[in-house]
């Protein structure tokens, strides 16, 4: 933390505690103290002279860490779960002692590529609506998609809270006997359960789903449950995206 005053949630994010949004929730929940005083409201600013503690643990500045993980099905996209289910950080080994957290999320029963970091600015950039990162999913769905249904998905589907942006759809294979299809879907958004909802909106339930690509990043060289560090070049390329 620099000597200049910055907002408490930014200081927490910069130190790798959590994203700014999650840090704000932790503050509201009374998990943060500044110089021994519990803070529950936004707007407090701190610098390197202030003693900040999160759940009794002093804030410390960590080196930045950027991880690409192949998330298995049956794992929560979080660092802890009140139901005791396995979370992403349970898959990390001793070589990761920084307090990383996921950028975005994948559903419990969805597998595939997810990023983890302790760089709050980096996470905020990638999750910002103006950052139209391309994400490619492969879904096994019930039924055989018609040309009309494909066009409806590609043109954008109106939901209660939003209308999905134009997408790309490619039917990779279909099994007329089992009445299932393997479909590749390319989108730029990340609404909750969006992929499943898009297929459901045209009458096809998703049986299996995996995120295969995030921008230029792929799962090449990884098996389910494993991870690797992003290279300096990969981090730089992501930061340059507008």
Secondary structure, DSSP 8 states (H G I E B T S, - for coil): --SS-EEHHHHHHHTTSS-HHHHHHHHHTT-EEETTEEE-STT-EE-TTS-EEETTEE-------EEEEEE-TT-BSSS--TT---BGGGG--TT--S--EEES---TTEEEEEEEES-HHHHHHHHSTT----EEEEEEEES---HHHHHHHHH--B-SS-B----EEEEEEEETTTTEEEEEEEES---TTHHHHHHHHTT--EEEEEEEEETTEE-TT--TT-EEE--HHHHHHHHH--
